[in-house]
Amino acid sequence: MIKLKIDMHDEDNLNTRFKPLNDLDTDAIFSVDDDVLVPCDTLVFAFTVWTSAQDSMVGFVPRMHWIQSEMQDASFPRYIYGGWWSVWWMGTYSMVLSKCAFLHQKYLDLYTNHMPVQIRDYVTHKRNCEDIAMSFLVANATQGPPIWVKGKSYEIGTIGISSLTGHSEHRTACLNMFMDMYGYMPLVHSNVKAVDARSTWFW
């Protein structure tokens, strides 16, 4: 029998998503939004991919960033957040969103207790970008890219933060704010996608 434990939080804060959990029997954390469904075979394959690269974030929802072509009086280059269509068009990604991704439990402690507190304060104030913050943290720790897994996942919600006006602009602001706090851009691009060979016609 599987033991189910519910961790309740008094505070309505996106940072609690990455609060360290006690008494875990595994290093693997599957972070998933409450309106996302993932078939079991897809989940098992993603877990298999993660076990071969346990320091990486492994997920189904890729996103990217690219440098602005025009910069004026900036200490660092400025970047733009790219959603799914940017990933599709460019053929590259630098983040997998924590709305549907595996990560090592050690990153929960790093996020809550060691990541710059200004980043958590920013997430609290803006009620957004905790997923970008985690992507920055993991990339800074590994100096490598995440891994995008090909698989089925279904969003059953109709309205979310990403559907609000100005969402991309807010995410772009997060990117540049976090880069300033780290002092450099840690996100690393990749064009690699993990595919289950059993689901393809050709090996």
Z-matrix of the N, CA and C atoms (Angstrom, degrees):
N
C 1 1.456
C 2 1.534 1 109.70
N 3 1.320 2 116.94 1 135.46
C 4 1.460 3 122.55 2 179.39
C 5 1.524 4 109.81 3 -85.33
N 6 1.313 5 115.61 4 130.68
C 7 1.456 6 121.23 5 178.68
C 8 1.522 7 109.60 6 -87.84
N 9 1.315 8 116.77 7 124.76
C 10 1.462 9 122.48 8 -180.00
C 11 1.519 10 109.47 9 -107.33
N 12 1.322 11 115.95 10 126.72
C 13 1.458 12 121.42 11 179.25
C 14 1.520 13 109.37 12 -120.40
N 15 1.315 14 116.94 13 128.91
C 16 1.459 15 122.86 14 178.92
C 17 1.522 16 108.86 15 -101.63
N 18 1.326 17 116.38 16 123.36
C 19 1.464 18 121.96 17 179.75
C 20 1.524 19 108.23 18 -102.45
N 21 1.320 20 117.35 19 108.08
C 22 1.462 21 122.94 20 -176.41
C 23 1.522 22 110.29 21 -94.85
N 24 1.343 23 116.08 22 144.52
C 25 1.461 24 121.80 23 -179.88
C 26 1.525 25 109.63 24 -125.02
N 27 1.322 26 115.58 25 135.08
C 28 1.461 27 120.20 26 178.50
C 29 1.527 28 111.57 27 -75.55
N 30 1.328 29 116.05 28 -28.59
C 31 1.459 30 120.68 29 -175.09
C 32 1.523 31 110.80 30 -96.46
N 33 1.335 32 116.21 31 133.02
C 34 1.462 33 122.18 32 176.02
C 35 1.526 34 108.09 33 -87.15
N 36 1.326 35 115.94 34 88.70
C 37 1.456 36 121.44 35 -172.86
C 38 1.526 37 108.77 36 -144.82
N 39 1.323 38 117.40 37 129.45
C 40 1.461 39 120.92 38 -177.86
C 41 1.523 40 112.70 39 -61.98
N 42 1.318 41 117.51 40 -24.51
C 43 1.466 42 120.07 41 179.81
C 44 1.522 43 112.72 42 -65.78
N 45 1.339 44 117.11 43 -24.73
C 46 1.463 45 119.37 44 -179.70
C 47 1.527 46 111.68 45 -66.74
N 48 1.317 47 116.89 46 -15.25
C 49 1.464 48 120.36 47 175.68
C 50 1.526 49 110.91 48 -57.10
N 51 1.319 50 115.78 49 -31.70
C 52 1.461 51 120.87 50 -176.13
C 53 1.526 52 112.23 51 -111.59
N 54 1.307 53 116.49 52 25.38
C 55 1.455 54 120.53 53 175.07
C 56 1.530 55 109.36 54 -69.65
N 57 1.344 56 118.51 55 134.11
C 58 1.470 57 120.26 56 179.65
C 59 1.524 58 111.75 57 -56.78
N 60 1.322 59 116.07 58 142.21
C 61 1.457 60 122.87 59 -179.22
C 62 1.522 61 109.36 60 -107.64
N 63 1.311 62 115.69 61 138.26
C 64 1.462 63 121.16 62 -179.03
C 65 1.526 64 111.13 63 -87.77
N 66 1.321 65 115.36 64 152.97
C 67 1.467 66 122.93 65 171.68
C 68 1.526 67 113.21 66 60.63
N 69 1.323 68 117.43 67 37.88
C 70 1.457 69 119.86 68 176.31
C 71 1.529 70 110.21 69 -76.57
N 72 1.330 71 116.43 70 141.13
C 73 1.459 72 121.57 71 177.97
C 74 1.527 73 112.15 72 -97.82
N 75 1.313 74 117.45 73 1.11
C 76 1.457 75 121.98 74 -177.17
C 77 1.522 76 109.91 75 -141.37
N 78 1.318 77 116.00 76 154.85
C 79 1.461 78 120.16 77 174.28
C 80 1.524 79 111.40 78 -83.53
N 81 1.317 80 116.61 79 -15.88
C 82 1.463 81 120.91 80 -175.76
C 83 1.523 82 111.52 81 -83.25
N 84 1.322 83 115.48 82 130.97
C 85 1.461 84 122.50 83 172.15
C 86 1.519 85 107.49 84 -116.19
N 87 1.338 86 117.16 85 126.13
C 88 1.462 87 119.85 86 172.32
C 89 1.518 88 107.59 87 -103.03
N 90 1.310 89 115.34 88 108.43
C 91 1.460 90 122.02 89 -179.70
C 92 1.522 91 108.10 90 -91.44
N 93 1.346 92 116.83 91 122.96
C 94 1.467 93 119.56 92 -176.03
C 95 1.525 94 109.66 93 -147.03
N 96 1.322 95 116.12 94 138.82
C 97 1.459 96 121.02 95 176.05
C 98 1.520 97 110.22 96 -70.09
N 99 1.333 98 115.75 97 156.88
C 100 1.462 99 119.54 98 -177.03
C 101 1.525 100 113.16 99 -74.94
N 102 1.330 101 118.18 100 -6.50
C 103 1.462 102 120.29 101 177.50
C 104 1.528 103 112.01 102 -111.94
N 105 1.332 104 116.65 103 19.82
C 106 1.464 105 121.69 104 179.31
C 107 1.528 106 109.21 105 -116.52
N 108 1.318 107 116.09 106 131.06
C 109 1.461 108 122.54 107 177.18
C 110 1.524 109 109.26 108 -115.13
N 111 1.331 110 116.02 109 136.05
C 112 1.464 111 121.54 110 -179.73
C 113 1.529 112 108.43 111 -127.98
N 114 1.339 113 118.77 112 122.84
C 115 1.463 114 120.78 113 177.19
C 116 1.528 115 111.30 114 -59.28
N 117 1.316 116 116.30 115 149.94
C 118 1.468 117 121.02 116 -174.55
C 119 1.522 118 112.65 117 -60.25
N 120 1.349 119 117.98 118 -41.43
C 121 1.461 120 119.07 119 -177.70
C 122 1.526 121 111.42 120 -66.52
N 123 1.323 122 116.73 121 -35.42
C 124 1.465 123 121.08 122 176.40
C 125 1.522 124 110.49 123 -66.32
N 126 1.329 125 115.78 124 -41.84
C 127 1.462 126 120.83 125 -179.84
C 128 1.528 127 110.88 126 -64.15
N 129 1.320 128 116.67 127 -42.91
C 130 1.464 129 121.01 128 179.98
C 131 1.527 130 110.56 129 -63.45
N 132 1.336 131 117.25 130 -41.39
C 133 1.461 132 119.68 131 179.02
C 134 1.527 133 111.16 132 -63.74
N 135 1.325 134 116.87 133 -44.02
C 136 1.470 135 120.30 134 178.72
C 137 1.525 136 110.80 135 -61.63
N 138 1.323 137 116.75 136 -39.39
C 139 1.466 138 119.98 137 177.49
C 140 1.527 139 110.63 138 -63.21
N 141 1.329 140 116.72 139 -39.80
C 142 1.464 141 120.70 140 177.62
C 143 1.523 142 110.89 141 -61.14
N 144 1.327 143 116.02 142 -42.15
C 145 1.467 144 120.07 143 177.05
C 146 1.528 145 109.80 144 -62.07
N 147 1.327 146 116.33 145 -44.74
C 148 1.463 147 120.01 146 -178.62
C 149 1.531 148 111.54 147 -61.88
N 150 1.335 149 117.93 148 -39.01
C 151 1.467 150 120.05 149 -178.39
C 152 1.525 151 111.96 150 -62.22
N 153 1.325 152 117.61 151 -22.09
C 154 1.466 153 120.64 152 178.58
C 155 1.524 154 112.35 153 -89.69
N 156 1.333 155 116.57 154 -6.70
C 157 1.474 156 120.67 155 -179.93
C 158 1.522 157 108.58 156 -151.86
N 159 1.328 158 115.93 157 67.66
C 160 1.458 159 120.92 158 -167.36
C 161 1.522 160 114.79 159 -71.88
N 162 1.310 161 118.07 160 -14.08
C 163 1.461 162 119.42 161 175.89
C 164 1.525 163 112.15 162 -84.73
N 165 1.326 164 116.99 163 -11.68
C 166 1.465 165 121.59 164 -176.44
C 167 1.522 166 111.38 165 -91.62
N 168 1.331 167 115.83 166 156.29
C 169 1.458 168 120.72 167 164.80
C 170 1.522 169 107.52 168 -83.54
N 171 1.321 170 116.56 169 133.67
C 172 1.458 171 122.64 170 -177.58
C 173 1.521 172 107.58 171 -126.13
N 174 1.324 173 117.14 172 117.36
C 175 1.454 174 117.95 173 -174.38
C 176 1.512 175 114.30 174 -155.24
N 177 1.340 176 113.83 175 -177.79
C 178 1.460 177 122.14 176 -171.04
C 179 1.525 178 114.20 177 -107.59
N 180 1.331 179 117.61 178 -8.56
C 181 1.469 180 120.42 179 -172.33
C 182 1.530 181 109.13 180 -121.27
N 183 1.340 182 117.31 181 91.30
C 184 1.462 183 120.48 182 -176.69
C 185 1.526 184 112.61 183 -82.05
N 186 1.308 185 114.76 184 147.84
C 187 1.466 186 121.73 185 173.23
C 188 1.534 187 107.80 186 -140.48
N 189 1.323 188 117.12 187 170.06
C 190 1.461 189 119.63 188 -175.68
C 191 1.520 190 110.85 189 -144.55
N 192 1.313 191 115.14 190 172.99
C 193 1.457 192 121.75 191 172.47
C 194 1.518 193 107.73 192 -137.60
N 195 1.310 194 116.40 193 152.82
C 196 1.461 195 119.37 194 173.30
C 197 1.515 196 109.11 195 -144.34
N 198 1.319 197 114.61 196 159.70
C 199 1.451 198 120.37 197 -174.26
C 200 1.527 199 110.47 198 -80.05
N 201 1.326 200 116.11 199 141.22
C 202 1.452 201 120.79 200 175.39
C 203 1.522 202 110.30 201 -67.98
N 204 1.316 203 115.35 202 141.58
C 205 1.461 204 119.21 203 -179.71
C 206 1.518 205 112.04 204 -76.27
N 207 1.333 206 116.23 205 -25.65
C 208 1.456 207 120.04 206 -179.31
C 209 1.522 208 109.60 207 -118.84
N 210 1.312 209 117.01 208 122.39
C 211 1.457 210 122.71 209 179.58
C 212 1.515 211 108.79 210 -130.69
N 213 1.317 212 115.76 211 139.15
C 214 1.456 213 120.10 212 -179.35
C 215 1.527 214 109.59 213 -130.61
N 216 1.334 215 115.55 214 119.26
C 217 1.461 216 121.99 215 173.19
C 218 1.524 217 112.67 216 52.12
N 219 1.326 218 118.16 217 43.86
C 220 1.464 219 121.74 218 179.51
C 221 1.524 220 109.84 219 -104.78
N 222 1.337 221 116.53 220 136.84
C 223 1.460 222 120.71 221 177.07
C 224 1.521 223 110.57 222 -67.45
N 225 1.335 224 116.45 223 -35.31
C 226 1.449 225 122.69 224 176.96
C 227 1.523 226 108.15 225 -123.46
N 228 1.333 227 117.76 226 158.96
C 229 1.462 228 119.48 227 171.82
C 230 1.524 229 110.19 228 -57.85
N 231 1.301 230 116.95 229 150.56
C 232 1.456 231 122.03 230 175.89
C 233 1.526 232 108.95 231 -100.58
N 234 1.329 233 115.93 232 144.52
C 235 1.457 234 120.94 233 -176.01
C 236 1.524 235 111.23 234 -122.48
N 237 1.323 236 115.62 235 158.59
C 238 1.459 237 123.52 236 178.17
C 239 1.522 238 108.56 237 -117.39
N 240 1.327 239 116.15 238 138.82
C 241 1.463 240 122.76 239 177.40
C 242 1.523 241 109.70 240 -80.83
N 243 1.318 242 116.53 241 131.96
C 244 1.456 243 121.34 242 178.64
C 245 1.511 244 112.00 243 -115.68
N 246 1.333 245 116.46 244 128.30
C 247 1.456 246 122.18 245 178.30
C 248 1.522 247 112.37 246 -83.15
N 249 1.338 248 115.06 247 -161.46
C 250 1.465 249 120.09 248 -174.77
C 251 1.521 250 112.94 249 -57.90
N 252 1.333 251 117.59 250 -42.79
C 253 1.459 252 119.10 251 -176.43
C 254 1.522 253 111.25 252 -66.93
N 255 1.299 254 117.61 253 -29.86
C 256 1.467 255 120.69 254 174.79
C 257 1.527 256 110.58 255 -67.26
N 258 1.333 257 116.01 256 -41.57
C 259 1.465 258 120.62 257 177.23
C 260 1.527 259 109.91 258 -61.66
N 261 1.325 260 115.91 259 -46.14
C 262 1.466 261 120.88 260 -179.30
C 263 1.522 262 111.07 261 -61.55
N 264 1.318 263 116.77 262 -42.81
C 265 1.461 264 121.25 263 -176.23
C 266 1.532 265 111.65 264 -72.75
N 267 1.322 266 116.94 265 -42.52
C 268 1.463 267 121.58 266 -175.45
C 269 1.531 268 113.01 267 -83.91
N 270 1.330 269 116.85 268 -23.89
C 271 1.455 270 120.10 269 -177.72
C 272 1.514 271 113.85 270 71.77
N 273 1.321 272 116.63 271 26.41
C 274 1.461 273 121.15 272 -179.71
C 275 1.520 274 109.56 273 -147.90
N 276 1.318 275 116.45 274 161.66
C 277 1.465 276 122.00 275 179.17
C 278 1.519 277 108.48 276 -150.71
N 279 1.330 278 116.15 277 161.40
C 280 1.470 279 120.58 278 178.95
C 281 1.525 280 112.45 279 -135.77
N 282 1.330 281 116.39 280 -1.53
C 283 1.463 282 121.88 281 178.68
C 284 1.522 283 108.76 282 -144.11
N 285 1.332 284 116.94 283 150.38
C 286 1.460 285 121.83 284 160.67
C 287 1.524 286 106.07 285 -120.93
N 288 1.315 287 115.67 286 129.97
C 289 1.456 288 119.57 287 -172.86
C 290 1.526 289 111.62 288 -72.46
N 291 1.314 290 115.39 289 144.95
C 292 1.464 291 121.78 290 -178.59
C 293 1.518 292 112.05 291 -75.59
N 294 1.330 293 117.91 292 3.49
C 295 1.460 294 120.03 293 174.48
C 296 1.522 295 111.04 294 -68.66
N 297 1.366 296 116.55 295 -14.25
C 298 1.461 297 120.15 296 -179.06
C 299 1.530 298 108.39 297 -166.09
N 300 1.335 299 116.56 298 76.23
C 301 1.466 300 119.78 299 -173.23
C 302 1.525 301 111.78 300 -156.85
N 303 1.329 302 114.73 301 151.50
C 304 1.460 303 122.06 302 171.16
C 305 1.524 304 109.65 303 -93.13
N 306 1.326 305 115.47 304 143.71
C 307 1.456 306 121.68 305 172.68
C 308 1.524 307 109.02 306 -152.28
N 309 1.325 308 116.66 307 161.64
C 310 1.464 309 121.82 308 -179.53
C 311 1.524 310 109.34 309 -76.44
N 312 1.334 311 115.67 310 143.00
C 313 1.458 312 119.93 311 -177.51
C 314 1.526 313 113.12 312 -61.60
N 315 1.342 314 117.67 313 -22.37
C 316 1.466 315 119.91 314 -179.70
C 317 1.521 316 111.94 315 -62.08
N 318 1.331 317 116.70 316 -24.82
C 319 1.458 318 119.21 317 -178.96
C 320 1.528 319 112.22 318 -72.75
N 321 1.319 320 117.35 319 -20.21
C 322 1.468 321 119.63 320 175.11
C 323 1.527 322 110.10 321 -65.46
N 324 1.327 323 115.85 322 -44.68
C 325 1.467 324 120.06 323 177.73
C 326 1.527 325 110.98 324 -66.16
N 327 1.323 326 117.08 325 -42.34
C 328 1.460 327 119.89 326 179.21
C 329 1.520 328 111.20 327 -61.96
N 330 1.321 329 116.71 328 -41.38
C 331 1.465 330 121.05 329 -179.69
C 332 1.526 331 111.04 330 -64.81
N 333 1.312 332 116.40 331 -46.34
C 334 1.466 333 121.04 332 -172.79
C 335 1.520 334 113.00 333 -79.72
N 336 1.319 335 117.05 334 -35.82
C 337 1.463 336 119.80 335 -170.38
C 338 1.526 337 115.66 336 -114.34
N 339 1.326 338 118.01 337 -12.86
C 340 1.463 339 119.10 338 -174.26
C 341 1.527 340 114.25 339 -128.92
N 342 1.302 341 118.09 340 -21.32
C 343 1.459 342 120.38 341 176.80
C 344 1.527 343 109.47 342 -66.44
N 345 1.334 344 118.68 343 146.62
C 346 1.470 345 119.96 344 179.05
C 347 1.527 346 112.15 345 -49.48
N 348 1.321 347 116.90 346 126.42
C 349 1.459 348 121.36 347 -175.71
C 350 1.521 349 111.09 348 -61.39
N 351 1.328 350 117.43 349 -26.18
C 352 1.464 351 120.09 350 179.22
C 353 1.525 352 111.35 351 -62.24
N 354 1.323 353 116.64 352 -30.84
C 355 1.462 354 119.88 353 178.95
C 356 1.522 355 110.17 354 -69.93
N 357 1.330 356 117.10 355 -45.31
C 358 1.465 357 119.62 356 177.83
C 359 1.526 358 110.54 357 -63.14
N 360 1.323 359 117.32 358 -38.99
C 361 1.467 360 120.36 359 177.70
C 362 1.524 361 110.78 360 -62.97
N 363 1.322 362 116.27 361 -38.54
C 364 1.466 363 120.94 362 178.96
C 365 1.529 364 110.24 363 -64.13
N 366 1.333 365 116.73 364 -44.64
C 367 1.466 366 121.49 365 178.09
C 368 1.524 367 110.58 366 -61.14
N 369 1.330 368 116.42 367 -42.71
C 370 1.466 369 120.70 368 178.48
C 371 1.518 370 111.00 369 -60.98
N 372 1.318 371 116.64 370 -45.45
C 373 1.465 372 121.65 371 -176.51
C 374 1.526 373 111.86 372 -69.70
N 375 1.324 374 117.21 373 -42.11
C 376 1.470 375 121.39 374 -175.53
C 377 1.529 376 113.05 375 -88.62
N 378 1.329 377 116.92 376 -15.59
C 379 1.467 378 121.45 377 -177.13
C 380 1.533 379 110.61 378 54.12
N 381 1.303 380 115.37 379 46.44
C 382 1.462 381 121.49 380 -176.71
C 383 1.534 382 108.22 381 -165.16
N 384 1.319 383 115.78 382 163.07
C 385 1.473 384 123.51 383 166.20
C 386 1.526 385 115.55 384 76.39
N 387 1.318 386 119.16 385 14.13
C 388 1.464 387 118.48 386 174.86
C 389 1.532 388 110.47 387 -64.05
N 390 1.335 389 116.51 388 -30.51
C 391 1.461 390 120.14 389 178.82
C 392 1.529 391 111.78 390 -70.14
N 393 1.329 392 116.38 391 -38.83
C 394 1.463 393 119.51 392 175.52
C 395 1.526 394 109.99 393 -66.07
N 396 1.333 395 116.29 394 -39.27
C 397 1.466 396 120.39 395 178.55
C 398 1.524 397 110.85 396 -60.17
N 399 1.333 398 117.07 397 -41.75
C 400 1.465 399 119.89 398 178.12
C 401 1.522 400 111.05 399 -67.32
N 402 1.322 401 117.27 400 -38.17
C 403 1.465 402 120.16 401 177.33
C 404 1.526 403 111.07 402 -61.72
N 405 1.332 404 116.71 403 -41.77
C 406 1.462 405 120.87 404 176.58
C 407 1.523 406 110.54 405 -61.60
N 408 1.335 407 116.38 406 -45.39
C 409 1.463 408 120.87 407 -176.95
C 410 1.524 409 111.11 408 -60.61
N 411 1.339 410 116.81 409 -47.78
C 412 1.464 411 120.35 410 -178.11
C 413 1.527 412 110.65 411 -66.88
N 414 1.328 413 117.07 412 -42.51
C 415 1.463 414 120.06 413 179.34
C 416 1.528 415 111.13 414 -63.72
N 417 1.325 416 116.63 415 -38.42
C 418 1.463 417 120.35 416 177.86
C 419 1.530 418 111.05 417 -64.82
N 420 1.334 419 116.60 418 -36.41
C 421 1.467 420 120.98 419 -178.93
C 422 1.523 421 112.39 420 -74.94
N 423 1.333 422 116.79 421 -36.19
C 424 1.466 423 120.52 422 -173.05
C 425 1.523 424 113.65 423 -100.15
N 426 1.341 425 115.97 424 -21.99
C 427 1.470 426 120.68 425 -173.05
C 428 1.532 427 111.14 426 57.68
N 429 1.326 428 116.25 427 28.73
C 430 1.462 429 120.79 428 -179.56
C 431 1.513 430 111.32 429 -139.44
N 432 1.327 431 117.44 430 173.29
C 433 1.458 432 121.86 431 -178.69
C 434 1.524 433 112.27 432 -84.48
N 435 1.322 434 117.23 433 166.10
C 436 1.457 435 121.22 434 170.21
C 437 1.526 436 109.39 435 -78.75
N 438 1.326 437 116.44 436 -177.37
C 439 1.465 438 121.41 437 178.30
C 440 1.524 439 108.97 438 -124.89
N 441 1.304 440 115.67 439 122.76
C 442 1.462 441 122.42 440 177.66
C 443 1.525 442 108.30 441 -90.41
N 444 1.325 443 116.09 442 126.67
C 445 1.455 444 122.36 443 179.50
C 446 1.529 445 109.37 444 -105.38
N 447 1.322 446 115.84 445 131.30
C 448 1.456 447 119.80 446 173.63
C 449 1.517 448 108.61 447 -77.95
N 450 1.312 449 116.50 448 126.23
C 451 1.454 450 120.48 449 -179.81
C 452 1.505 451 111.03 450 -177.98
N 453 1.298 452 115.59 451 169.80
C 454 1.454 453 120.94 452 -178.84
C 455 1.525 454 110.51 453 -89.37
N 456 1.311 455 115.49 454 135.48
C 457 1.465 456 121.68 455 169.61
C 458 1.516 457 106.51 456 -147.72
N 459 1.313 458 116.20 457 148.03
C 460 1.462 459 120.69 458 -172.98
C 461 1.518 460 109.92 459 -128.21
N 462 1.319 461 115.46 460 130.39
C 463 1.460 462 121.01 461 174.88
C 464 1.520 463 108.37 462 -97.85
N 465 1.331 464 116.09 463 121.09
C 466 1.458 465 120.39 464 -177.36
C 467 1.523 466 112.26 465 -100.28
N 468 1.332 467 117.25 466 -6.25
C 469 1.459 468 121.11 467 176.73
C 470 1.519 469 110.42 468 -78.66
N 471 1.316 470 117.01 469 153.46
C 472 1.465 471 121.50 470 -179.44
C 473 1.518 472 112.18 471 -102.04
N 474 1.324 473 117.31 472 -33.89
C 475 1.459 474 121.02 473 -177.77
C 476 1.524 475 108.93 474 -131.75
N 477 1.326 476 116.19 475 126.46
C 478 1.452 477 120.99 476 177.70
C 479 1.507 478 110.69 477 -138.45
N 480 1.328 479 115.82 478 -178.82
C 481 1.459 480 120.51 479 -179.68
C 482 1.522 481 111.08 480 -57.64
N 483 1.335 482 116.35 481 -37.98
C 484 1.465 483 120.07 482 -175.11
C 485 1.518 484 113.10 483 -67.40
N 486 1.334 485 117.46 484 -16.06
C 487 1.465 486 120.57 485 -179.92
C 488 1.523 487 112.60 486 -89.81
N 489 1.323 488 117.55 487 -5.79
C 490 1.457 489 120.78 488 -177.02
C 491 1.524 490 111.07 489 -77.23
N 492 1.331 491 114.99 490 150.64
C 493 1.456 492 120.95 491 178.15
C 494 1.529 493 110.64 492 -61.17
N 495 1.322 494 115.87 493 134.99
C 496 1.460 495 120.28 494 178.25
C 497 1.509 496 114.75 495 83.21
N 498 1.336 497 117.18 496 10.16
C 499 1.471 498 119.95 497 -176.68
C 500 1.529 499 111.76 498 -59.17
N 501 1.322 500 117.26 499 -48.15
C 502 1.469 501 120.18 500 -178.14
C 503 1.519 502 111.85 501 -62.37
N 504 1.331 503 115.92 502 -38.11
C 505 1.467 504 119.82 503 178.99
C 506 1.521 505 110.95 504 -65.08
N 507 1.341 506 116.38 505 -40.20
C 508 1.465 507 120.20 506 177.39
C 509 1.532 508 110.77 507 -63.25
N 510 1.325 509 116.07 508 -40.49
C 511 1.461 510 120.08 509 -179.38
C 512 1.535 511 110.89 510 -68.25
N 513 1.311 512 116.13 511 -37.30
C 514 1.460 513 120.14 512 175.80
C 515 1.523 514 110.57 513 -62.24
N 516 1.331 515 116.18 514 -41.96
C 517 1.468 516 120.00 515 177.60
C 518 1.524 517 110.73 516 -61.60
N 519 1.332 518 116.95 517 -39.98
C 520 1.468 519 120.89 518 177.16
C 521 1.523 520 111.10 519 -60.79
N 522 1.318 521 116.13 520 -47.66
C 523 1.466 522 120.56 521 179.94
C 524 1.519 523 111.54 522 -51.70
N 525 1.318 524 115.37 523 -50.20
C 526 1.457 525 119.98 524 -174.74
C 527 1.524 526 112.38 525 -73.78
N 528 1.332 527 117.13 526 -34.17
C 529 1.457 528 120.31 527 176.02
C 530 1.530 529 110.70 528 -64.42
N 531 1.334 530 116.60 529 -46.23
C 532 1.461 531 120.40 530 -179.48
C 533 1.526 532 111.07 531 -65.91
N 534 1.336 533 117.26 532 -38.32
C 535 1.454 534 120.02 533 177.54
C 536 1.527 535 110.66 534 -61.40
N 537 1.321 536 116.42 535 -42.03
C 538 1.463 537 119.84 536 178.06
C 539 1.526 538 111.04 537 -61.36
N 540 1.344 539 116.64 538 -38.83
C 541 1.460 540 120.68 539 -178.28
C 542 1.531 541 112.05 540 -70.33
N 543 1.333 542 116.70 541 -34.42
C 544 1.467 543 120.16 542 177.25
C 545 1.522 544 112.04 543 -80.88
N 546 1.314 545 116.18 544 -22.79
C 547 1.454 546 120.10 545 -178.62
C 548 1.513 547 114.46 546 86.91
N 549 1.321 548 116.73 547 1.24
C 550 1.471 549 122.09 548 176.09
C 551 1.528 550 107.90 549 -167.24
N 552 1.334 551 117.10 550 172.72
C 553 1.463 552 121.24 551 177.71
C 554 1.527 553 109.33 552 -97.00
N 555 1.346 554 118.29 553 106.61
C 556 1.465 555 120.46 554 -177.36
C 557 1.528 556 114.78 555 -81.79
N 558 1.340 557 117.81 556 -19.01
C 559 1.460 558 120.21 557 -175.30
C 560 1.525 559 110.87 558 -63.26
N 561 1.336 560 115.58 559 135.98
C 562 1.464 561 122.61 560 -177.59
C 563 1.526 562 109.19 561 -118.25
N 564 1.330 563 116.67 562 131.01
C 565 1.458 564 120.63 563 179.92
C 566 1.529 565 111.86 564 -78.01
N 567 1.325 566 114.72 565 153.12
C 568 1.460 567 121.73 566 175.33
C 569 1.527 568 108.54 567 -146.74
N 570 1.321 569 116.68 568 151.64
C 571 1.468 570 120.97 569 172.09
C 572 1.524 571 110.66 570 -120.39
N 573 1.329 572 116.02 571 22.20
C 574 1.462 573 122.43 572 -179.00
C 575 1.527 574 109.92 573 -96.77
N 576 1.321 575 115.86 574 134.21
C 577 1.465 576 121.01 575 175.92
C 578 1.524 577 108.88 576 -128.97
N 579 1.324 578 116.90 577 131.20
C 580 1.462 579 121.69 578 178.95
C 581 1.524 580 109.36 579 -82.57
N 582 1.327 581 116.05 580 126.16
C 583 1.462 582 122.28 581 -177.24
C 584 1.525 583 108.81 582 -126.38
N 585 1.321 584 116.63 583 135.68
C 586 1.459 585 121.53 584 177.23
C 587 1.531 586 108.75 585 -74.05
N 588 1.328 587 116.97 586 113.90
C 589 1.465 588 121.15 587 -177.01
C 590 1.524 589 112.10 588 -61.74
N 591 1.314 590 117.69 589 -24.19
C 592 1.463 591 120.39 590 -179.47
C 593 1.518 592 112.12 591 -69.47
N 594 1.337 593 116.81 592 -17.57
C 595 1.466 594 120.19 593 -177.73
C 596 1.525 595 112.33 594 -101.59
N 597 1.332 596 117.60 595 7.72
C 598 1.459 597 121.10 596 -178.76
C 599 1.525 598 110.49 597 -112.01
N 600 1.329 599 116.05 598 155.02
C 601 1.459 600 120.92 599 179.83
C 602 1.521 601 111.70 600 -74.54
N 603 1.335 602 115.74 601 -35.12
C 604 1.458 603 119.34 602 -175.75
C 605 1.523 604 109.47 603 -119.58
N 606 1.293 605 116.92 604 140.61
C 607 1.472 606 122.49 605 178.88
C 608 1.519 607 109.38 606 -83.45
